[in-house]
Amino acid sequence: MIIAIDGTLASGKGTIARRLCRYFGLPYMDTGRLYRATGVAATKQGTDFEDAMALADVARTLDLDDFDEEELRTAEAGQAASKVAAVPEVRAALLELQRAFSKQAKGAVLDGRDIGTVVCPDADVKLWVDANVETRAERRWKELREKGDTLSLSEMIAQLKERDERDKNRKDAPMVAAADAVLIDTTHLSIDAAVDKARAAVEAAIASKL
């Protein structure tokens, strides 16, 4: 069983994905981590972000063990991830890695921006998780503030709006809900309520195949 979870930054899709993978006993991939690592590595190496082939080389040679989780969760890493994710050559370099992960014997849970539309268009279950930008910005701002980041809430809102536009309007694999995705708006939901909705959608898909 392949569960594809797409949506916007700080919408709760990662938490939902982790809960579902534990509940259904499936391996989990946070595909955004691949793009964050590519962006961070490119920055460290001084790679020109306008050089598509050089960025693709960075993506192909990633070793995720080289990265501390904290450095991948900064606002700067998020911005870098969004920039490299807009490069078709980078997406191509990471596509087969994601597809191979999804084809494990039991299946998998993957979350990202284009899982249900590009990476796993034949996924058994597709979810689209979203919330309004102010709610998402406040969630992310609080998370970063606890880690000592000094970014203001207004700056966080501006960054999320910029990232949303970049992700939605990139030519290759734009961020968009799959036509057959179950929509989950977490603006006014607790995480437990959101997970319950997601689990119900998966169980309904399983029941429909019996």
Backbone hydrogen bonds, N-H to C=O, Kabsch-Sander energy under -0.5 kcal/mol:
donor,donor_aa,acceptor,acceptor_aa,energy
3,I,1,M,-0.5
3,I,108,A,-2.7
4,A,2,I,-0.6
4,A,125,V,-3.1
5,I,3,I,-0.6
5,I,110,L,-2.8
6,D,4,A,-0.5
6,D,127,L,-2.8
7,G,112,G,-1.2
8,T,129,V,-1.2
11,S,8,T,-1.4
16,I,12,G,-2.4
17,A,13,K,-2.6
18,R,14,G,-2.4
19,R,15,T,-2.2
20,L,16,I,-2.5
21,C,17,A,-2.4
22,R,18,R,-1.6
23,Y,19,R,-2.4
24,F,20,L,-2.8
25,G,21,C,-0.7
26,L,21,C,-2.0
29,M,109,V,-2.3
31,T,29,M,-1.0
31,T,111,D,-1.9
32,G,111,D,-0.5
33,R,30,D,-1.4
34,L,30,D,-0.5
34,L,31,T,-0.9
35,Y,31,T,-1.1
36,R,32,G,-2.6
37,A,33,R,-2.6
38,T,34,L,-2.0
39,G,35,Y,-2.6
40,V,36,R,-2.8
41,A,37,A,-2.8
42,A,38,T,-2.6
43,T,39,G,-2.0
44,K,40,V,-2.6
45,Q,41,A,-2.4
46,G,42,A,-0.6
46,G,43,T,-0.9
47,T,42,A,-2.7
51,D,48,D,-2.0
52,A,50,E,-1.0
55,L,51,D,-2.1
56,A,52,A,-2.3
57,D,53,M,-2.0
58,V,54,A,-1.8
59,A,55,L,-2.2
60,R,56,A,-2.4
61,T,57,D,-1.3
62,L,59,A,-1.2
66,D,63,D,-2.6
67,F,64,L,-1.4
71,E,68,D,-0.6
72,L,68,D,-1.0
72,L,69,E,-0.5
73,R,69,E,-0.5
73,R,70,E,-1.1
78,G,74,T,-1.8
79,Q,75,A,-2.1
80,A,76,E,-2.4
81,A,77,A,-2.4
82,S,78,G,-2.0
83,K,79,Q,-1.7
84,V,80,A,-2.4
85,A,81,A,-2.3
86,A,82,S,-0.6
86,A,83,K,-0.8
87,V,84,V,-1.6
90,V,87,V,-0.9
91,R,87,V,-2.0
92,A,88,P,-2.6
93,A,89,E,-1.7
94,L,90,V,-1.5
95,L,91,R,-1.3
96,E,92,A,-0.7
98,Q,94,L,-1.7
99,R,95,L,-2.5
100,A,96,E,-2.8
101,F,97,L,-1.7
102,S,98,Q,-1.8
103,K,99,R,-1.0
103,K,100,A,-0.6
104,Q,101,F,-1.0
107,G,104,Q,-0.9
108,A,1,M,-1.4
109,V,27,P,-2.7
110,L,3,I,-2.4
111,D,29,M,-2.0
112,G,5,I,-2.2
118,V,114,D,-2.5
119,V,114,D,-2.1
120,C,115,I,-3.7
123,A,120,C,-1.9
124,D,2,I,-0.9
125,V,2,I,-1.9
127,L,4,A,-2.9
128,W,182,V,-2.8
129,V,6,D,-3.2
129,V,127,L,-0.5
130,D,184,I,-2.2
136,R,132,N,-2.3
137,A,133,V,-2.7
138,E,134,E,-2.1
139,R,135,T,-2.0
140,R,136,R,-2.4
141,W,137,A,-2.9
142,K,138,E,-2.3
143,E,139,R,-1.9
144,L,140,R,-2.4
145,R,141,W,-2.6
146,E,142,K,-1.8
147,K,143,E,-0.5
147,K,144,L,-0.9
148,G,145,R,-1.7
149,D,144,L,-2.4
156,M,152,S,-2.1
157,I,153,L,-2.5
158,A,154,S,-2.1
159,Q,155,E,-2.4
160,L,156,M,-2.4
161,K,157,I,-2.3
162,E,158,A,-2.3
163,R,159,Q,-2.6
164,D,160,L,-2.9
165,E,161,K,-2.1
166,R,162,E,-2.2
167,D,163,R,-3.0
168,K,164,D,-2.6
169,N,165,E,-1.9
170,R,166,R,-0.8
173,A,171,K,-0.6
175,M,167,D,-2.7
176,V,113,R,-0.8
176,V,174,P,-0.7
181,A,178,A,-1.9
182,V,126,K,-2.9
183,L,181,A,-0.5
184,I,128,W,-3.0
186,T,130,D,-3.0
186,T,184,I,-0.7
189,L,186,T,-1.1
194,A,190,S,-2.3
195,V,191,I,-2.6
196,D,192,D,-2.3
197,K,193,A,-2.0
198,A,194,A,-2.2
199,R,195,V,-3.1
200,A,196,D,-2.3
201,A,197,K,-1.8
202,V,198,A,-2.0
203,E,199,R,-2.8
204,A,200,A,-2.2
205,A,201,A,-1.8
206,I,202,V,-2.3
207,A,203,E,-2.5
208,S,204,A,-1.8
209,K,205,A,-0.7
209,K,206,I,-1.1
210,L,207,A,-1.1
